[in-house]
Amino acid sequence: MRKRRSVGARTDRGTWVRIERRDLGRIGVQGWNGTELAARLEGVVQPEWRGCVVWRDAVEPVMWRADETTLLPGAPVGTAILSEDPRLPEEWWTAFNASLDALASQTTRRVATPDTETVTQDLITRSLRDAFPHADVDMTVERWVPAHADLNWANMTAPVFCLFDWEDWGSAPQGLDAAALWGSSLAVPALAEHVWRERRGDFESRDGKLMTLFACSKILGPHAHPQDPRLDAAHRTAEQIIADLQAG
């Protein structure tokens, strides 16, 4: 999978600028102004967007974009996938839940692009069928809500909570964010259980169960790494969720 090409740096006026280079063919109908559009979200703790500059390369078929935001209130919690518990304070989890709830309560015409791929019913069905061909369950999503769509430990700060990197946000099945963060936490069982408790409402919904399977499919699918410490937990959880969905 080709990731975006970007670089960021602190400015001499105490702000942050992120510069991204993207091929014209990869901009798409939705555009690539996620950070700018996220600025209108209410109740979500994020860096304040100040402005942007966009230009077309004079030589190559690419576009450049520079977004300026306020600085983060702290360092990222860790890497995308953690290997030890960050032991976050209770006020962190309170702010985390408030932001995710506020985000899901709003509306958008954007469609989420987790891992840079637009999330659709077809994508979900194909991903689950490929990873769990034995799963005889209805994989139709019922509720779509705004989601960050790249929720992992590298995109949130601590000890003060702040959620950043909004390039992929948009409408997605309920529970996508919670399931993604849970999947990023599986190497630390206590942390994964904490995420599950905090977002229990997402995980216990039917769509949340499908999104947990979706997260498991990324761990157990065709590109699974044989030494990934999350494999056993993802396999056990997937089997349990399939059984629950089959039971109705």
N, C-alpha and C positions, 0 to 999 in steps of 0.2 A: 504494500500500500504506500502511495506517495503522500507524505505529510507536507504541510505548508512550509514555506521558507520564510522565516521571519527573524528579526533581531530587535532587541529592546535596549534602551539606555536611559539613564537619568539626565535631565537637562540642567542647564545652569540657572534655571529659575525654579528649581525644586519640584518639577513634574516628571512624568515618565512618557517616553515616546516609543511606540512599537511600530516598526516598519515591516511591511509584508510585500513579497513579490509573488504574483500569481499569474499563471498562464491564462490567456484570454478564454480559452475553452473550458477553464475550470471555475469561472466566475458564476456562470449560470443565471437563470431567471431571477433567483432570490437575491442575487447580488452578494456583496461581501462586506456589508456595513453592520455586522452584528453588534459590535461595541457601541456604535453610534445609536442604534435603535434600542439597545438595552438601557440607554440613559433615561428613557421615559418610564421604565418599570418602577412602580411605587412599592415601598416597604422592603426592598431587597438591598442588602448591604453590599456595595460594590464601589470601585474607584469612580470618582466623578469624571465624566467625559468632558473635555474642554474644546476639542475641535479636531479637524483632520485636513489632510491634503492628499489628493489623488491625482496621479498622472500616468500617461501611457509612455512606455519605453520608446525611445527614438530609433532603436535598432531591432530589438527582439519583440515577438508578439506576446508581450506581457504587460501587466499593469502593476503599478506601485501604489501603496497606500501607507500613510503615516498617521496614526491616531495618538493624540495627546490626552493623558489622564492624570489625575492626582496620584501621588505615590501610595503604595500599599501601606497599611498600618503595621505590618510585620512581615516576617519571612513566611514562605510557603510551609505548610505543615510538614511536608516531606516530599518524597518522590511519588509518582502516580500510584505505585503499588508499595505499600509499607511492609516492613519486616519486623517492626516492633511497635508497641502501643505508644502513641504520642501523649497519652494521659491528659487529655484536654479538660479544661475546667467546665463546670456546669453552665456558667454563663456563655461559654462558647457554643454549647449544644443548644441553648435557648435561642441564641441569635441565628444559628444554623437552621433550626426548625422554623423560626419566624420568617426567614428569607425564602425558604422553599415553599412554605404555605402561601406567602404573598405572591410568589412567582406563579404558582399553579392556579391562583384565583383570577388571573388576568387573561387578556385575549391578545392574539396575534395572528397575522396572516403568514408569518414565517413558518417554515417547516424545519424541524431539527435535523442536523446532519452529524450524528455521532460517528466518530472516526472518518469524517469528511464525506460520508455517504448518506444521502437523503433517506430518512426513515419513512417507510411506507408499509402498508399492510403486507404487500408482496415481499418486501425485504424481511419482515419479521417471520412470515410463514416459511420462506425459503431457508432462513437461518436455522429455525427450529427443526424443520424437516431434515436438513442436512446433518445436524448434530444429534437429533433424537428420532431416527426413522421409525422406531417402534412406538412412538407416542401417539396413541389414537385419541386425540383431544381436539376440540374446536379451538383454533388459534386466532380467532377474530377478536380484534381489539374493540372495546366498547366506548372508552372515554379517552379523549385526546386533550391534553392541557399543555400550557407553556412549560418548557423544561430547559435547563442549562445545557444538557446534552453532552457535556464533557466534564462531569462531576467526578473529580478524583482528588487525592490528597496534595497534588502539586498545584491545584488551582484554587486553594483556600489558604488563608493565612491564620497564624496563631501567635501569641495567645489571644489577640483580638481577631474575631471572625471577620473575614471579607472574602467575597467570591469574585473571581476575576476570570479573564479569558472567555469572552462572550461571542466568539466567532461562530459557534455552532448552535446557538440557542434557537428555539422555535417550538412549534406544536409537536407533541410526542405522546405516546401512550402513558397514562398515569403510572407512576412508579419507575420510570426509566432512570431518573436521577438516583433514587434510593438504591435501586438494584445495581447501578454502575458503581456507586461508592461501596456498597457491600462487597461486590466482586473484587474491588481494589484492596479490601481489608481481609480477605479470606486467609492470608498467611498468618494473621494474628487473630485466632479464634475469638478472644475476648472482645476485640475491637469490632469484628464482624457482628457479634451478638449485640454489641452496643448500638451499632448502626441500625440493626433490625428492630431493637426496642424503640429507638427514637422515631423511626418511620413505620411503625407497626401498621398504621392505617393504610399506607401504600402497599406494604407487603401482603397484607391479608385480603386485599381486593383481588378480584379475578384478573384484572389487567396487570396488577402488581406481580401476581404469580407468573404471568406470561413474560413480564419484563425480567423477573429473576431467572427464568429459563433462558431468556435472551442473553443475559449476562453470563450465565453458565455456558452457553453455546460458544462464546468468545474464548472461554478457557478450555473447553473440551472439544472444540471443533477441529477441522482439518489441519489447522496450524498449531495445535496444542504442543507445548513443549514438555517432553517426558519428565523433566525435573522441576516443573512448576509446582511449588509447594501448595498450590490451591486446588490441585486436581482432585484429590480425594473428597474434600469438602464440597466442591462443586458437583461432583458425581452423586454424592449422597443426597444433596439438596435437590438436584434435578429429579432424581428418582422419586423422592417424596412429593414434590410438587406435581409431577405427572400423575402419581397415584391420587392425589387430592383432586386434580382437575377431572380425572376419569370418574371419580366417585360423585362428582357433581357438587 
